[in-house]
Amino acid sequence: MNNMLNAITRFVFILAVLAAVLAIFERLAYAMGYTLLRGTISGGRLLEISAILAIFVIALLLREIRDVLRAQR
C-alpha cells in the first residue's frame, strides 16, 4: 500500500509540474502571437489544474507523514 501511494504521489506531482510548464510555454507562445493548445484550454486554467494537483500531492504526503508518526508511537 505504501509503495502504491508513493507511486501515485510521484505521478501526480509530475503531472502538476508538466501542467505548469505547459502553461508557461503557452503564455510565452501567446505573447509571440502563437498558441500551443489552439484555444482548447487557457494557460490560466492549466495553472489552476496544476495547483489543484499540487494540493493533492501535499495531502498525500501529509497522510504518509501521519502514518509514519503513528507507527513510531
N, C-alpha and C positions, 0 to 999 in steps of 0.2 A: 504494500500500500504506500509506503514511504517513497519507494523508488518511482512509483507511478505519479505521485504528487510532485516530485522533483522534475520529472519529465514534462508534466503539464505546465508547471511554473516556468520552466525554461522556454517551452514552445510559445506560451502566451507572451512572455517577455520579448522574444524575438519578433513576434507579430506586432507588438506595440512599437518596438524600435523601427521596424520596417514601415509601418504606417506613418510614423513621424518623419522619417527620411523621405518617404514619397510625398508627404505634404510639403516639405521644404523644397524639394525639386519641382513640384507642381507650381509653387509660388514663384520660384525663380524663372521657370519657363513662361509663366503667365506675365511676368514683368517684361519679358522679351517679346511678348506677343504670340506665344505658342501655348499649347496645352498638352499635357500628357494623358489626361483622363477623358478628354473630349466632352467635358461637361457632365459626365455621369455622376460625379461626386466632387464636392469642392474641397479645397485644401483645408479649410477650417473644419469641415466635417471629419476629415481624416485625423486632424489633431484631436478632436473630441473622442473619436474612436480609440485613438492611441492612449489618451488619458484614462478612459474607462478600462482599457486592458491593463494599464499600469496599476490602477487601483485594485483590480482583481488580483494581480500578481502580489501586491502588498498584502492583501488579505490572506492569500495562500501562505505567504512567508510568515505572517504573524501567527497563523494557525500552527505552522510547523514549529515555530519557536515555543508556543504554548505547550505543545505536546512534549517537546524535549524538556522543558522546565517541569512539567508534571511527572515525567519519568524519573527525574532526579530526586524527587521527594521521597 
